[in-house]
Amino acid sequence: MLFKSKELKEIKTSIRDIESQFSSFYSTKYYAGNSELALLIAIPSCDFDECFLGEFLVNLEDGRKVQLQTIAFRFLI
């Protein structure tokens, strides 16, 4: 998944916060370099697809929950 850092700042979260919500269940890795922020989540095959992953709720600092698909800029397979 790719994220825009400006959009994450606007909703008061970070790629690290999002990654931490998945890392206890799946193998994850995030990249926060000079371009878009990227989060890789290794999901065992046949568990679910990127559409289902996009429906996961992400907790924000202010207590709100948003679907991952509303804050991710792009899902990659």
Summary of the structure (lengths in Angstrom):
residues: 77
radius of gyration: 11.8
end to end distance: 8.7
largest distance: 34.3
contacts: 184
relative contact order: 0.26
helix: 27%
strand: 26%
